[in-house]
């Protein structure tokens, strides 16, 4: 996907999140984040948007911790605060130069692409959370965007040392998107998972479904029953227990 497409996705997902959160209300529980209410969801995502904006606007070269949301914000004021931060991030990304220099979490074609991609998926996943609080079905993502979200998770975030997904003996997890044709092979061990886009003839377990269902399931926003599990179901359950973000 192109950087501009990630920015467009971020724009759309943030609007959807705000609308679902406003309808659910700040005190609604978030089933997909059991310890959260909608006010926690808005505060977290809003501060993440502002944190990301600082890297895009100021070109920060080192990690800086995000600031807390203003104390006492709630209800309509909290939704408005979220919307303002979201709009500011979208505008900053659209105005940023292609050769933006800044710190990033993961390798990317450019820091601009990294921030647009990361925040598009951050916002999309939390939009799913807002919809779960509202009690509606999760809105389907565009297949290409959903497949990219699977890719970022498997080949990016879960490859970092902080990943808790470990196995005592080497195992292989295969993920197959039935609508886009994308396939990922994830090699599990006592170290961080290592994934690539090759198709292997042998896997201990395969998860297959549309890209949208895989996206939501691998990010633990839908149950494993949303996808087809072939092979070692215990290994699939281990993912649910240890690979949450």
WOMOKA-V72735 format. One line per field, one symbol per residue. ss: DSSP state (H for helix, E for strand, - for the rest). burial: 1 if it has 9 or more other C-alpha atoms within 8 Angstrom, else 0. A space follows every 10 residues. Layout:
BEGIN
ss = ???
burial = ???
END
This chain:
BEGIN
ss = --HHHHHHHH HHHHHHHHHH HHHH----E- ------EHHH HHHHHHHHHH HHHHHHHH-- ---------- ----HHHHHH HHHHHHHHHH HHHHH----- ---------- HHHHHHHHHH HHHHHHHHHH HHHH------ --HHHHHHHH HHHHHHHHH- ---------- EEEEEEE--- --EEEEEE-- ---EEE---- ----EEEEE- HHHHHHHH-- ---HHH-EEE E-HHHHHHHH HH---
burial = 0010011011 1011111101 1101110111 0000011110 1111111111 1111110011 0000000010 0001100110 1110111111 0110010001 1110000001 1111111011 1111111111 1111000000 0011111111 1111111110 0010111001 1111111101 0111111111 0111100000 0011111111 1111111111 1101011110 0010111111 00100
END
